[in-house]
Structures are given as C-alpha cells and as structure tokens.
C-alpha cells in the first residue's frame, strides 16, 4: 500500500514539475507580448505551494518505507 502511495506521489511531483515549467513559459510569453502577468504569477505561486506539499508527501512516504517493519505480536 505504501509503495502504491509513493508511486502516486512521484507521479504528482513529476506532473507538477511540468505544470510549473509550462507556467514559467506562459509568463515569459505574456511579458514579451506586453500582457498583464498578475493572474499567471498567482497561479504559479499556487502550483509551487502544491508542489512543495507533493515533495513533502513523497519524502514522508520514502522515509516510512525505509523504516523496518514492526515485529508481529506473538500469539
């Protein structure tokens, strides 16, 4: 179960990286064309905050998987 969650977290991190890169490109194009970038920059900040949460989740899951499994209670 943890491995599946880690795989999902990895996917979220990768997807968010692409979204952030795309948003940076959009902001540059808007600036070059003389358009207002306020909304695009706000979205970029939101994407970066969400990315930080995805990275933290991935790190937490990685650490959890690295811990030894607790022993089974004796019957």
Secondary structure, 3 states (H helix, E strand, C coil): CHHHHHHHHHHHHHHHHHHHHHHHHHHHHHHHCCCCCHHHHHHHHHHHHHHHHHHHHHHHHHHHHHCCCCCCCCC
